[in-house]
Amino acid sequence: MELGDFLRETQAEVRTQMNDGSPFAELVFCELVMHHMAEIGMTFEPAVCHYQGKVGNANLRLSGYAMSDDADQLDMFVSLYEGVDVPTPVPDAETRTAVEQCLRFLGLCAEGRMAAKLDPSSDVYSLALTIRETYDGLEQVRVFVLTDRVAKSKSFKTREVGGKTVRLEVMDIERLHRHWSEGKPRDELVVDFAEVCGSPLPCVFVPGDTDEYDYALTAVPGEALRFLYERFGARLLEANVRSFLSVKGKGVNAGIQNTLRTTPGRFMAYNNGIVLVADEMRLDAAADGSPGIAWLKGMQIVNGGQTTASLFFAKRKFPETDLRRVRVPAKVIVMKVKDEAREEALVSDISRFANSQNAVRQSDLSANKPFHVDVERLSLTVYCPDGTGRWFYERAAGSYNTMLTREGTTPAKLKVLKDAIPPARKITKTDLAKYVCAWSVQPDVVSLGSQKCFERFMTGMTVAEGELPPPAPNVASYKQMVASAIVFKATQKLVRPMFQAFQANVAAYTVSLLAHRLGERFDLDRVWDRQGVSQELLAQLGVWAREVNDVLHRTAAGKMVSEWAKKTECREAVLGATYSEPAPGIPEIR
C-alpha cells in the first residue's frame, strides 16, 4: 500500500470513529497512533490527556501520556493533526514549537508549579501531581510529536528538563505507514559497527542449513551497546515480545551494575549475554583480518533487555563506570524467512525459549494457541448476514495488511476485498480479550491495559492438570464474541466526544454495566444479525456513561481515575452503585 492510500485509509478510520470534527478528530488520531505504538512495543499503555493553555506568556500543550508500571519511564505525546488526505509536509519549525510547548508543561509539572494552575477535578491535574511525585525517580523521559503530515526531521537533539535528559521524536504519517505496512518497527534500526566500534565485530559465522536463519557468535563492546540504546532507546529491545525493564528493584540488574562498577573486565565471564535477531547482515574483515559483522539491518534484542538497559543506566547514574573494558557475548540470528506470519512465529519462539527469566509479551507468544487458531478459522468461514462481508481476526500481527497485499492484486480486487472486510471489522488478539472481558463484567481487568488484560484473559483459559479444557469456539460463540465487539466499539465511539478524559475506562465500565444489569436479557444474536446497535440502546448507553463517569470520579476520591479503574474495589463500587432503569422499547432487550 502506497503512502497516499495509507493516509486516506487512516483519515477514513478517524472519521469512522468520530464524525463530530475537531477537536475530537485530533484526539481520535492521537489515540490510534499511541495505541499502535503500544502494540508494537514502542511505548507503554497510553492514555489520552488533552491540555492546551497558557501560563504567563508561555503556551502549553499535551495530547497524551504513557508511564511504565514501575513509574520510572514516562512518554508524553503532543499531536499536530490537520486532517489532510494527501501527503503534506509539516515544517520542522512547527514540530519544534509543539515539542517546546510539551516540554514547558513537563518542566512546570516537574517543578511542582503546574497542579496549582489546574482544575482539581480534571485528569490533567492528577497527571501533574503524578509527574511531580515520580519525576526524581524517572530514568527515561521521551516526548513524541504525532502528526498526519510528513516531517523532514524524525528526531531532535535531546534536552535537559529538571535534571533529566528528554529524548525527542516525531511519529509522522510516513513513519507510521512504514510500521503499519511492515507490521514491525525493526527496519528503522540500521547499525554500522565500523562506525560505532571503529571496525567490524569479529565473529564466528555459521550459515543456516534451513531456509529460516543464519547464525553468528560475537562480543559487543559495552560502550557500543550503551550508545545504541541511547540512540534507539527501548526500540532496540524486541518489539514483538519485549517487556519494558527497569534497573530499580531487580536483583539481577543490581548484580549487573555491581559487576560493571567493580570488575568490568569480568563482565563477559559472568554475564550470559544477549540474543539478537536481524533482518540482514553484511560481513567484512575485522581489524585482525578475521570475519566480522560490519552491518546489521533490523537489529533487535530478544533476550538481554536487562543487560542492555543496565549498561545505559549504570553509565548515566555512575559516570565513572568504565564500559571500555566491558564485552557482552552475543548470539546473532539473521532471519531468512520471507513470509511474515512464519517470521513472527519464529521470532516469538526464539524469544520464548531465550527468555528463561524475563517477562515477554503474552499476546505474541500465544498466537498459535488452539483458541486463537480456532477463532481465526471461524473468521475465515463465517460470513455476516449479508452473505458477502466477514470479520477479520488478526491472530498474527500484520496479517490483515498481508492479506490485502496477497489477495488485492488489482485495484478492483482490493476494493472488493476492503468492502467485504474493512479495517473497522479487524479484531486483534488484545482487542478480543478487551471485548470479552468487558462483557464478562471485568472492567477493572480491561482498564489494566491491552497486554495485562490479554494475560488475564489467557490465564482464565488455563486449566489445571486433570481438568477438562473449555469447549473450543464454535459458530454460535464466535458470533457472540463479534457482537460484544460491536457493542464495545459503539460505546467507545459514543463516549469519545462526551468526556475529555478517561474515555477508555468509562467505555469499559459502561459495557460491563450493560452486561451486569441485563445479562441474559440482552440479545447479542440481534446485534450480530443487524451488525450494529439501535439508536434506543445508544441513548441508554449515553445515560449510563454519564452516570458511570460520575461514579468513577466520586469513588476515586482524588486518585487518578485511570489507576483507580484498575482496582477490584473500583469495579465493586461502580457496579454496586444506583443507576437509571433501562428506558422502555430498547429492541436488544428481550
matplotlib code that plots the C-alpha trace (Angstrom):
import matplotlib.pyplot as plt

x = [0.0, 1.4, 1.7, -1.1, -3.5, -2.5, -3.1, -6.5, -7.4, -6.1, -8.3, -11.3, -10.7, -10.6, -13.8, -15.5, -14.7, -15.7, -17.9, -18.0, -14.9, -12.2, -11.0, -12.3, -10.9, -7.4, -7.9, -9.0, -5.9, -3.7, -5.3, -5.0, -1.3, -0.5, -2.2, -0.4, 2.9, 2.0, 1.0, 4.4, 6.2, 7.4, 5.6, 3.6, -0.2, -1.2, -3.9, -5.4, -5.0, -5.7, -4.5, -3.9, -3.4, -1.1, 1.0, 2.2, 3.1, 4.0, 1.8, 1.5, 0.2, -0.3, -2.3, -1.5, 1.0, 2.2, 4.1, 5.8, 4.4, 7.4, 6.8, 10.4, 9.8, 7.5, 6.4, 4.5, 2.6, 1.6, -0.3, -0.2, -3.3, -4.5, -6.9, -5.1, -5.9, -2.7, 0.9, 1.7, 5.0, 5.0, 7.7, 10.3, 9.6, 6.0, 7.2, 9.8, 7.1, 4.9, 7.9, 8.6, 5.0, 5.0, 8.4, 7.1, 4.2, 6.7, 9.0, 6.2, 5.0, 8.5, 8.9, 5.5, 4.1, 1.6, -1.0, -1.9, -2.9, -5.4, -8.9, -8.5, -11.3, -9.5, -7.4, -4.5, -4.4, -3.9, -1.2, 0.6, 0.7, 1.8, 4.7, 5.8, 5.7, 7.6, 9.9, 13.0, 12.8, 12.4, 15.1, 13.8, 11.6, 10.5, 8.4, 6.7, 5.1, 2.3, 1.2, -0.7, 1.7, 5.3, 8.1, 11.6, 13.2, 12.1, 14.1, 15.7, 18.6, 17.9, 17.0, 17.5, 14.4, 14.6, 17.9, 16.5, 17.6, 14.5, 14.6, 12.5, 11.0, 8.4, 5.9, 4.7, 2.4, 5.4, 6.9, 3.5, 3.0, 6.3, 5.4, 1.8, 2.6, 5.6, 4.0, 7.2, 9.5, 12.7, 13.5, 14.3, 17.2, 20.4, 23.7, 27.0, 29.6, 32.5, 31.1, 30.0, 33.0, 35.7, 35.8, 33.5, 32.9, 34.9, 32.6, 32.1, 29.6, 27.6, 25.4, 22.0, 21.1, 17.5, 15.6, 14.8, 18.0, 21.8, 23.8, 26.8, 28.5, 30.3, 31.0, 29.7, 31.7, 29.8, 30.2, 28.8, 25.8, 25.2, 25.5, 23.0, 20.5, 21.0, 20.4, 17.4, 16.1, 13.7, 13.0, 16.3, 14.5, 12.5, 9.2, 7.0, 7.8, 9.7, 8.7, 10.0, 12.5, 13.9, 17.1, 15.1, 14.3, 15.6, 18.2, 19.7, 20.1, 21.7, 24.3, 25.0, 25.6, 27.9, 30.0, 30.2, 31.4, 33.8, 35.1, 34.2, 36.8, 35.0, 31.6, 31.9, 32.8, 29.9, 27.1, 25.0, 25.0, 22.2, 20.4, 19.8, 17.6, 18.3, 16.7, 20.0, 23.7, 26.8, 30.2, 33.6, 37.1, 37.6, 40.7, 42.7, 41.6, 39.1, 35.5, 33.5, 29.9, 30.1, 26.4, 23.0, 19.6, 16.6, 18.6, 16.5, 17.4, 15.0, 16.9, 19.1, 17.0, 18.0, 21.7, 21.3, 19.3, 21.6, 24.7, 23.0, 21.6, 24.7, 26.8, 24.2, 24.0, 27.7, 29.6, 32.9, 31.8, 34.4, 32.5, 35.5, 36.7, 33.2, 32.4, 28.9, 28.6, 26.0, 24.2, 23.0, 20.2, 19.7, 16.2, 15.8, 12.1, 10.2, 6.6, 5.6, 3.4, 6.2, 8.7, 6.6, 6.1, 9.9, 10.8, 8.2, 9.6, 13.2, 12.1, 10.1, 12.9, 15.7, 13.8, 14.0, 13.9, 12.4, 8.8, 7.7, 4.5, 2.0, -0.1, 2.6, 3.6, 0.0, -0.7, -0.5, -2.7, -5.7, -8.2, -6.7, -6.3, -10.0, -11.2, -9.1, -10.6, -14.1, -13.4, -12.4, -15.6, -18.4, -20.0, -22.1, -25.8, -25.4, -23.6, -20.5, -18.9, -16.7, -14.8, -11.0, -9.3, -5.7, -4.0, -0.6, 0.5, 0.3, -1.7, -4.5, -2.2, -0.5, -4.0, -4.7, -1.4, -1.7, -5.3, -5.8, -3.6, -5.5, -7.3, -10.7, -9.9, -8.5, -11.7, -13.9, -11.7, -11.9, -15.6, -16.1, -13.5, -13.0, -10.4, -13.3, -14.0, -10.5, -10.1, -6.7, -6.0, -5.7, -8.9, -10.8, -9.6, -10.9, -14.3, -14.8, -13.6, -15.8, -18.8, -17.8, -18.1, -14.4, -13.9, -11.1, -9.2, -9.8, -8.5, -5.2, -4.3, -4.2, -1.3, -2.2, -5.9, -4.7, -2.6, -5.6, -7.8, -5.4, -4.8, -8.6, -8.4, -5.7, -6.9, -5.1, -3.8, -6.7, -9.4, -11.3, -10.4, -13.1, -15.0, -13.5, -15.1, -18.0, -20.0, -22.5, -19.9, -17.9, -21.0, -21.5, -17.8, -18.2, -21.5, -19.7, -17.1, -19.8, -21.3, -18.0, -17.0, -20.3, -19.9, -16.4, -17.5, -20.4, -18.2, -15.4, -17.0, -18.8, -15.7, -12.3, -10.5, -10.7, -13.0, -11.5, -12.3, -15.8, -16.5, -15.3, -17.3, -20.4, -20.3, -19.8, -22.7, -24.9, -23.9, -24.3, -27.7, -29.3, -27.3, -29.3, -32.0, -29.7, -29.9, -26.4, -27.8, -29.8, -26.7, -25.0, -27.9, -28.1, -24.3, -25.0, -26.9, -30.2, -30.5, -32.5, -29.7, -27.2, -29.4, -29.4, -25.7, -25.2, -27.3, -25.3, -22.0, -22.6, -23.6, -20.6, -18.3, -19.7, -19.4, -15.8, -14.7, -16.6, -15.2, -11.7, -11.6, -8.8, -6.8, -6.2, -9.3, -7.3, -5.4, -8.5, -10.3, -7.8, -8.8, -11.3, -12.6, -13.5, -15.3, -17.4, -18.1, -19.1, -21.2, -22.8, -24.0, -27.5, -28.3, -31.3, -33.6, -33.4, -35.8, -38.7, -38.6, -34.9, -35.0, -32.0, -33.7, -35.8]
y = [0.0, 3.4, 6.2, 8.2, 5.3, 4.6, 8.3, 8.2, 5.0, 6.4, 9.5, 7.3, 5.3, 8.6, 9.8, 6.4, 6.6, 10.2, 12.3, 15.4, 17.1, 19.0, 18.8, 15.3, 14.0, 15.0, 13.1, 10.0, 10.2, 10.6, 7.6, 5.5, 6.3, 5.9, 2.5, 1.3, 2.4, 0.4, -2.7, -2.7, -2.1, 1.4, 2.8, 1.7, 1.6, 5.1, 7.5, 10.4, 13.5, 16.7, 20.1, 23.4, 26.6, 29.4, 30.0, 33.6, 34.2, 30.6, 28.2, 24.7, 21.6, 17.9, 15.2, 12.1, 10.2, 6.7, 5.6, 2.3, 0.0, 0.8, 4.6, 5.0, 5.7, 8.4, 9.1, 12.3, 12.9, 16.1, 16.0, 18.1, 17.0, 18.6, 16.0, 16.1, 13.4, 13.8, 13.6, 17.1, 18.3, 19.8, 22.4, 21.5, 24.8, 23.6, 20.3, 22.2, 24.5, 21.5, 20.0, 23.2, 23.5, 20.0, 20.5, 23.6, 21.6, 18.8, 21.4, 23.0, 19.6, 18.6, 21.8, 21.3, 24.5, 23.1, 21.5, 24.8, 26.2, 23.4, 22.4, 19.7, 17.7, 17.4, 14.4, 16.7, 17.8, 14.2, 13.8, 16.9, 15.6, 12.2, 13.6, 15.7, 12.7, 10.4, 12.8, 12.3, 8.6, 8.7, 7.0, 7.7, 10.6, 10.9, 13.4, 12.3, 14.6, 12.7, 14.1, 13.1, 15.1, 14.2, 15.6, 16.2, 15.5, 12.5, 13.3, 16.3, 16.9, 15.7, 18.3, 18.7, 19.2, 19.3, 17.4, 14.6, 14.0, 14.1, 12.4, 14.0, 12.1, 12.6, 9.9, 11.2, 9.6, 8.3, 6.6, 5.3, 3.9, 2.0, 0.5, -0.4, -1.8, -3.9, -5.0, -4.2, -1.3, -3.3, -1.9, 1.5, 0.1, 0.0, -0.4, 0.1, -1.4, 0.1, 3.4, 2.6, 0.4, 1.5, -1.8, -4.8, -7.1, -10.3, -13.2, -16.9, -17.2, -20.4, -20.4, -21.9, -25.3, -24.4, -21.5, -19.9, -18.2, -17.9, -17.7, -15.8, -15.5, -12.3, -10.0, -6.4, -3.7, -2.4, 1.2, 0.4, -1.3, 1.7, 4.0, 2.0, 2.1, 5.8, 6.2, 3.9, 3.6, 0.9, 0.2, -1.7, -4.3, -6.8, -5.1, -8.1, -9.7, -7.3, -6.1, -2.7, -3.4, -1.3, -1.3, -0.5, -3.2, -6.0, -8.2, -9.3, -5.7, -4.7, -7.5, -6.3, -2.8, -4.0, -6.0, -3.0, -0.8, -3.1, -5.8, -4.6, -6.9, -10.0, -9.0, -11.3, -14.2, -13.5, -12.5, -14.9, -12.4, -11.2, -12.7, -10.6, -11.1, -9.1, -9.0, -8.5, -8.8, -7.9, -9.5, -7.8, -8.3, -7.2, -5.3, -8.6, -9.9, -12.4, -12.5, -9.7, -8.3, -4.9, -4.0, -5.2, -4.1, -4.6, -5.4, -6.2, -7.7, -10.5, -11.6, -9.4, -6.3, -6.0, -6.3, -3.6, -1.2, -1.7, -0.7, 2.6, 3.4, 2.4, 4.8, 7.6, 7.1, 6.4, 8.3, 6.9, 3.4, 2.2, 0.4, 0.3, -2.9, -4.5, -7.1, -8.6, -12.1, -12.0, -14.6, -13.1, -14.8, -13.4, -14.1, -15.6, -16.2, -14.0, -15.0, -12.5, -15.0, -17.6, -14.9, -13.7, -17.3, -18.0, -14.7, -15.4, -19.0, -17.6, -15.0, -17.5, -20.1, -17.4, -15.6, -18.1, -15.4, -12.2, -11.5, -11.5, -10.1, -12.9, -11.8, -12.6, -15.9, -17.1, -16.6, -20.3, -21.4, -23.6, -20.9, -18.3, -20.7, -21.7, -18.1, -17.3, -20.3, -19.2, -15.7, -17.1, -19.2, -17.3, -14.6, -11.6, -11.8, -10.1, -13.2, -11.2, -9.4, -11.0, -10.0, -10.5, -12.0, -10.9, -13.8, -12.8, -9.1, -7.5, -10.4, -8.1, -6.0, -9.1, -10.4, -7.2, -7.3, -11.0, -11.0, -7.4, -7.8, -5.2, -2.0, -3.7, -6.8, -4.6, -2.5, -5.6, -7.0, -3.8, -3.6, -7.1, -6.9, -3.2, -2.2, -1.5, -5.2, -6.2, -7.6, -8.3, -10.7, -8.0, -6.4, -9.6, -10.0, -6.5, -7.1, -10.4, -9.2, -6.1, -8.3, -10.7, -7.8, -7.4, -3.7, -3.5, -6.1, -4.1, -1.0, -2.7, -2.1, -4.3, -6.6, -7.2, -7.7, -10.3, -12.1, -12.3, -13.5, -16.3, -17.2, -17.7, -20.2, -22.3, -25.5, -27.5, -30.9, -33.4, -30.8, -30.7, -27.8, -25.2, -26.0, -24.8, -21.7, -22.6, -20.6, -19.5, -18.4, -16.7, -14.6, -13.6, -12.6, -10.4, -9.0, -8.0, -6.3, -4.4, -3.2, -2.2, -0.3, 1.5, 2.5, 3.7, 5.9, 7.3, 8.1, 9.8, 13.2, 13.1, 13.3, 14.9, 12.1, 8.5, 7.6, 4.1, 3.5, 4.9, 2.8, -0.4, 0.2, 1.2, -2.0, -4.1, -2.3, -3.2, -6.9, -6.7, -5.1, -7.1, -10.4, -13.0, -10.5, -8.8, -10.2, -10.5, -12.5, -9.5, -7.3, -9.9, -10.0, -6.2, -5.8, -2.8, -1.5, 0.5, 4.2, 3.4, 1.4, 4.1, 6.6, 4.4, 3.8, 7.6, 8.0, 5.2, 6.5, 9.9, 8.1, 5.8, 8.8, 10.5, 7.4, 6.8, 10.3, 10.3, 7.0, 7.8, 10.4, 12.4, 9.5, 9.3, 7.7, 5.6, 4.0, 3.7, 1.9, -1.0, -1.9, -4.6, -2.2, 0.2, -2.5, -3.3, 0.3, 1.3, -1.8, -1.6, 2.0, 3.0, 3.7, 4.8, 2.0, 1.0, 3.0, 1.0, 0.0, -0.9, -3.6, -5.5, -6.2, -9.4]
z = [0.0, -1.0, 1.5, -0.1, 0.1, 3.7, 4.7, 3.2, 5.0, 8.2, 7.9, 6.9, 10.1, 12.2, 10.6, 11.1, 14.8, 15.2, 12.9, 15.0, 13.7, 15.6, 18.3, 18.7, 15.4, 16.6, 19.8, 17.8, 15.6, 18.7, 20.3, 17.2, 16.9, 20.6, 20.8, 17.6, 19.2, 22.3, 20.3, 18.6, 21.9, 21.3, 24.4, 27.4, 27.9, 26.7, 27.9, 26.0, 28.1, 26.3, 27.6, 25.9, 27.8, 28.8, 31.9, 31.8, 28.2, 27.5, 25.5, 26.8, 25.0, 25.8, 24.0, 26.0, 28.1, 29.0, 32.1, 32.8, 35.5, 37.8, 37.2, 36.1, 32.4, 31.0, 27.5, 26.6, 23.3, 21.5, 18.3, 15.1, 13.2, 10.0, 8.5, 5.2, 2.5, 0.5, 1.9, 3.1, 4.6, 8.1, 8.8, 11.3, 13.0, 13.7, 15.2, 17.3, 18.6, 19.6, 21.4, 23.2, 24.4, 25.7, 27.4, 29.1, 30.5, 31.6, 33.3, 35.3, 36.4, 37.5, 39.5, 41.2, 39.8, 37.3, 39.5, 41.3, 37.9, 37.0, 38.0, 40.8, 39.2, 35.8, 34.7, 33.8, 37.4, 38.5, 35.9, 37.0, 40.6, 39.5, 37.4, 40.4, 42.7, 40.3, 38.5, 40.6, 40.1, 36.3, 34.4, 30.9, 29.6, 25.9, 24.0, 20.8, 18.2, 16.4, 13.0, 9.9, 7.8, 6.7, 8.8, 7.4, 10.8, 12.7, 15.9, 17.6, 19.9, 23.5, 26.0, 29.8, 31.9, 35.6, 35.6, 33.3, 29.7, 27.5, 24.1, 21.3, 18.4, 15.6, 14.6, 11.3, 8.8, 6.8, 9.8, 10.8, 7.3, 7.4, 10.8, 9.8, 6.4, 7.6, 10.8, 12.7, 13.5, 13.0, 9.6, 11.1, 13.1, 10.9, 12.8, 11.1, 13.5, 11.6, 12.5, 16.1, 17.1, 14.6, 12.8, 12.1, 15.1, 15.0, 14.8, 14.1, 11.2, 10.6, 7.5, 8.2, 6.8, 6.5, 4.8, 8.2, 9.5, 9.5, 12.8, 14.2, 17.6, 18.6, 21.5, 21.5, 23.3, 26.3, 25.2, 21.8, 23.3, 25.6, 22.6, 20.6, 23.5, 23.8, 20.0, 19.6, 23.1, 24.0, 20.3, 20.4, 22.5, 20.6, 19.7, 19.5, 22.8, 25.0, 28.4, 29.4, 32.1, 34.9, 36.9, 40.0, 42.5, 40.3, 41.9, 38.6, 37.5, 40.8, 40.2, 36.6, 37.9, 40.6, 38.1, 35.8, 38.5, 40.4, 37.9, 34.3, 32.8, 34.1, 32.7, 29.7, 32.0, 34.4, 32.0, 29.9, 27.1, 24.7, 21.8, 18.7, 15.6, 12.4, 9.0, 7.1, 7.9, 6.0, 6.7, 6.2, 7.6, 11.2, 12.3, 12.8, 9.4, 10.8, 9.6, 11.2, 11.3, 9.5, 9.4, 10.7, 9.5, 11.7, 14.7, 17.8, 21.2, 22.0, 25.2, 27.3, 27.7, 31.4, 30.4, 27.7, 29.8, 32.8, 30.8, 29.8, 33.2, 35.1, 33.0, 33.5, 37.2, 37.8, 35.1, 36.3, 35.1, 32.6, 29.8, 27.5, 29.3, 29.0, 26.4, 26.1, 24.5, 21.7, 19.6, 16.3, 14.3, 10.8, 9.6, 6.1, 6.3, 3.9, 4.9, 7.7, 9.6, 9.6, 10.6, 13.5, 14.7, 14.6, 16.3, 19.0, 19.5, 19.7, 22.3, 24.3, 24.6, 25.0, 27.8, 30.6, 33.3, 31.8, 31.1, 27.5, 25.8, 26.3, 23.3, 20.8, 22.4, 22.4, 18.7, 18.0, 20.9, 19.7, 20.8, 18.5, 15.7, 16.1, 16.1, 13.0, 11.3, 12.1, 10.9, 7.5, 7.2, 9.0, 6.8, 8.0, 7.4, 4.1, 2.8, 1.5, 4.4, 7.1, 10.2, 10.3, 13.3, 13.3, 15.0, 13.8, 13.8, 10.4, 8.8, 7.8, 5.6, 4.3, 3.3, 1.4, -0.4, -1.2, -2.4, -3.6, -6.6, -8.7, -7.7, -8.4, -6.3, -3.5, -3.4, -3.3, -0.5, 1.6, 1.0, 2.3, 5.2, 6.0, 8.7, 11.1, 11.1, 12.1, 15.6, 17.1, 19.9, 22.5, 21.2, 21.6, 25.2, 25.9, 24.4, 26.1, 29.5, 29.4, 28.5, 31.3, 33.8, 34.3, 33.5, 36.1, 34.0, 30.8, 32.5, 33.2, 29.5, 26.5, 27.4, 31.0, 30.0, 27.5, 30.1, 32.4, 29.6, 28.6, 32.3, 32.6, 29.8, 31.5, 33.2, 35.9, 35.2, 35.0, 34.3, 31.1, 28.8, 28.0, 24.8, 21.6, 20.0, 17.6, 15.2, 17.9, 20.4, 17.6, 16.6, 20.3, 20.6, 17.5, 18.8, 22.0, 19.9, 18.0, 21.4, 22.7, 19.6, 19.5, 23.2, 22.6, 19.7, 21.7, 24.8, 23.0, 22.4, 25.8, 28.0, 27.7, 29.6, 30.7, 27.8, 27.7, 31.4, 31.0, 27.9, 29.6, 32.7, 30.7, 28.7, 31.9, 33.5, 30.4, 30.8, 34.6, 34.5, 31.6, 31.5, 29.5, 28.7, 26.3, 22.7, 21.3, 18.4, 17.3, 17.4, 15.1, 12.7, 12.5, 12.6, 14.8, 17.8, 17.8, 18.5, 21.5, 23.0, 22.2, 24.0, 27.1, 26.9, 26.9, 30.0, 31.8, 30.6, 32.3, 35.5, 35.3, 34.8, 37.8, 40.0, 38.8, 39.7, 43.0, 44.2, 43.0, 45.9, 44.3, 42.8, 39.1, 37.6, 35.2, 38.1, 40.3, 37.5, 37.6, 41.2, 42.2, 44.7, 41.9, 40.0, 43.1, 43.9, 40.3, 39.6, 43.0, 42.6, 41.7, 38.1, 35.9, 34.9, 31.2, 29.0, 27.5, 23.9, 23.5, 20.8, 22.1, 25.4, 25.4]

ax = plt.figure().add_subplot(projection="3d")
ax.plot(x, y, z, "-o")
ax.set_aspect("equal")
plt.show()
